[in-house]
Amino acid sequence: MLSRIKQYILIALAVAAFYFLLSHHFIFFSFKDFDLLDKQQLTLEYTFYSLRQHLPTETLRIDALRNAGIENIMIRRGLITEQRLDQILNQIDKEK
C-alpha cells in the first residue's frame, strides 16, 4: 500500500511539473540568469527563449511573448528603452 501511494505522489509531481512547463515562459539571459512569464495559453511554444540570441524586434514580433509581457522584462533589464519600444511596436503594427 505504501508503494502505491509513493507511485501516486510521483505521478502527481510529474503532472505538476509538466503543467508548470506548459504555463510559463522561461526567458534566459545566461545559463543561471532567467525570468519567468505566465503564458496566456497552455502550450509548449516559446517555453524556453533566450533574449541574448534574438534582437528586440524579432522578440516583439512573437505575439505569445508580447501577450505575456516580454517588453517589461526587456525595459527592466535595460535591453531597450521605452522610446525604442514604442518605435518597434509602431513598426510592427504598420506591417500587419
Secondary structure, 3 states (H helix, E strand, C coil): CHHHHHHHHHHHHHHHHHHHHHHEEEEECCCCCEEEEECCCCCCCCCEEECCCCCHHHHHCCHHHHHHCHHHHHHHCCCCCHHHHHHHHHHHHHHC
